[in-house]
Amino acid sequence: MKIRKATLEDIDNIMHMYNSCVSGMIDEGIDQWDSTYPNKQILLKDIKCSTYFVVEINKEIIAGINIDKNQDKTYLSIKLIGRYGESQISPKATPNWIAVSGGLQSD
């Protein structure tokens, strides 16, 4: 297994992986994503910003993730209660678009 930054040349294989991921999610009754989101434009932007990473096995992209400092407003209201009391999420980096190829989601 290899984890590396994605390149623009990877986009078709990344989209294939996302299509497989979305199909697997829909089969499980999860409707968070569909054929329009996340889309190629979003992922190309992340690749160009060098924040998108892929996981490969035998040179096949089986998973991907964007990691950057941008946090969706949806998560700003979430409060965590942990060892040091309550705090708002304020990460140094936020994962987005975490996807695993449909056939591997339960492995």
N, C-alpha and C positions, 0 to 999 in steps of 0.2 A: 504494500500500500504506500502511496506517495501523496503528500499534500503539497500543493504549489500554488503560486499566484496564477490566475487565469490570464490568457492572452486573447487578443481579438480573434485569432485563428480558431479558438476553442468555441466560439459562440454557437455554431450549429450543433455541436455535441452537447453543449450545456442546455440548449433548448430541447434537444431530444431527451436528456435526462429529466428536465422539468416536466415535459409532457408525460413521461412515464410516472413521475412522482405524483402529478395531479391526478392521473388516472387511478393510481393506487389509493389516493386520498378519497376520491369520489366513490370508489368501490367500497371503502370503509365508512361511507356516510359523512365524510368531512368535506364541507363546502367552502373552506377558507380561501382556496385559490380556484381558478378556472382557466380556460384557454386564453384569457386576455390579461391575466395578472398572476404573478409578475410577468412582464413582457420583455421582449428583446431589447427595446430601448432602455428600460431600467437597468437591465443587466449589462448592456454595453457601456452605460455611464459608469457603473461600478467597476467594470474592467479597466476603463480608461483612467479611473481614479486610483487604480492599483489596490482596491479594497476587496476584490472578489477572489476567492480561493476555491480550488477544486480538489477533490479526492479521486485518485486514479488507482485502479487495480488492473494490471496487465495493459496499461495504456488506455483503458476505457474510463471515461469520467462517470463515476457512480454517485457522486454527491458534490454539493457546492454550498458556499456560505459567503455572505458579504459581512465584513467586520469594519465598522467605521465609528466615528464619534457622533453621528446623527442619530437622534432618538425620536421615534414617532411620538407626536403629542399625546397619543392614546395612553402611553405608558407613564406620562409625567404625574398622573394622579395616583399611581400605585404606591402604596406605602408598605415598606418592609418592616417586619418586627423580628429582630434578631438578637444576637448576644448583647449588643450595645443599645438596645431599645429601638424605638421606631425611627425610620428615616425614609426619605424619598429616594427612589432609585437615581443615582447619579454616576453612571458608569464612565470609565475612561474609554471604553469601546462597547459598541452595541452590535450584537449579531442580528442580521436580517436575511431573509430569503433562504433559510436553512432548508435544504432539499436533499432527499435520498431517492435514488432510482426505485421505481415501484416494486420491482421484484426483490429488493433487499430491505424493505421497510420493517419487516418483522424479524430480521436476522439479528 
